[in-house]
Amino acid sequence: MAKRVDLAAPIRSGAKVRATTDLPGVPAGTEGKVAMANGITWKRYWVRFKNGELLGHVDHDDIVISRAWEQWHAAKEAAALAAEQGVSADGAGDAGGGGGAADNAFGVPQYLLDRTSAALERFGVTR
């Protein structure tokens, strides 16, 4: 059995990788080699792809180590299946505890929007 690769671990310089998404001038699945890895909180890479493109600031989620290509596809399919069934990728169902998704596109919970509206009314601010 092949050794599993930690997909969240930083990728070292010189590692052979593949693009997981379409990047500028690089279609998904194109092989390449990491020229430089940098970043502390945001892992990003300079990657030289086989089609001649050299891209900088490639996000960690946009590439995967070549030997883990099949593992990445399996994880992606499992996440899609879990999302389709309404279960999180780690197997824990949606408990409905109120700490979930926000009520708007900006990720701000409705109670904070209501609190702000009430404060604006108290101070007589109109929009």
C-alpha positions in Angstrom: 0.0 0.0 0.0 1.3 3.4 -0.9 2.3 5.8 1.8 -0.4 8.6 2.4 0.8 12.1 2.1 -0.3 14.9 4.4 -2.0 17.3 1.9 -1.9 20.2 4.4 1.9 19.9 5.0 4.1 22.6 3.3 5.6 21.6 0.0 9.4 21.8 -0.3 11.4 23.5 -3.0 12.2 21.0 -5.8 9.1 18.9 -5.2 7.2 17.7 -8.3 3.6 19.0 -8.2 0.4 19.2 -10.3 -2.0 22.0 -10.6 -5.4 21.2 -9.0 -7.2 24.2 -10.7 -6.8 26.1 -13.9 -4.2 28.8 -13.3 -3.2 31.6 -15.7 -1.7 29.8 -18.7 -1.7 26.5 -16.8 -4.6 24.0 -17.2 -5.5 21.8 -14.2 -3.4 18.6 -14.0 -0.3 20.1 -15.5 2.9 18.9 -13.9 5.5 21.2 -12.6 8.3 21.7 -10.1 8.4 24.0 -7.1 11.1 26.6 -7.6 10.7 28.4 -4.3 8.4 28.0 -1.2 7.6 30.9 1.0 5.1 32.2 3.5 4.4 31.6 7.2 0.6 31.9 7.5 -0.2 31.8 3.8 1.7 29.0 2.1 2.6 30.0 -1.5 5.0 28.9 -4.1 6.9 29.7 -7.3 6.2 26.9 -9.7 7.9 26.1 -13.0 5.3 24.1 -15.1 6.2 21.7 -17.9 4.3 23.9 -20.4 6.9 26.6 -19.9 5.0 28.8 -17.5 6.6 30.1 -14.3 4.0 31.3 -11.8 4.6 33.1 -8.5 2.4 33.2 -5.5 0.6 30.0 -6.3 -1.6 29.1 -3.3 -1.0 25.8 -1.5 -4.6 24.7 -2.4 -3.9 25.2 -6.1 -1.1 22.5 -6.3 -0.6 19.0 -4.9 2.5 16.8 -4.8 2.5 14.5 -7.9 2.7 11.3 -5.9 -0.5 12.3 -4.0 -2.5 13.1 -7.1 -4.8 10.1 -6.7 -5.1 10.7 -2.9 -6.1 14.3 -3.6 -8.8 13.2 -6.1 -10.2 10.7 -3.6 -10.3 13.3 -0.9 -12.1 15.7 -3.2 -14.7 13.1 -4.2 -15.3 12.2 -0.5 -15.8 15.9 0.4 -18.2 16.3 -2.5 -20.2 13.2 -1.5 -20.3 14.4 2.1 -21.5 17.8 1.1 -24.2 16.2 -1.1 -25.4 14.2 1.9 -25.3 17.2 4.3 -22.4 15.9 6.4 -19.2 17.7 7.0 -16.0 16.2 5.5 -14.8 15.0 8.9 -17.9 13.0 9.5 -19.6 15.2 12.1 -23.2 16.0 11.0 -24.7 19.5 11.2 -25.8 19.8 14.8 -27.7 23.0 14.2 -26.1 24.6 17.3 -26.3 28.2 16.0 -22.6 28.4 15.4 -22.9 27.6 11.7 -23.3 29.6 8.5 -24.2 33.3 8.6 -27.4 34.7 7.2 -25.8 36.8 4.5 -23.0 36.7 1.9 -20.5 38.6 4.1 -20.5 36.0 6.9 -21.9 38.4 9.5 -24.5 36.7 11.8 -28.0 38.2 11.8 -27.9 39.1 15.6 -24.9 41.4 15.0 -26.7 43.2 12.2 -29.8 43.6 14.4 -27.6 44.9 17.3 -26.0 47.4 15.0 -29.4 48.6 13.6 -30.7 49.1 17.2 -27.6 51.1 18.2 -27.9 53.3 15.1 -31.6 54.0 15.9 -30.7 54.9 19.5 -28.2 57.5 18.4 -30.6 58.8 15.7 -28.4 57.9 12.8 -30.2 57.4 9.5 -28.9 55.9 6.3 
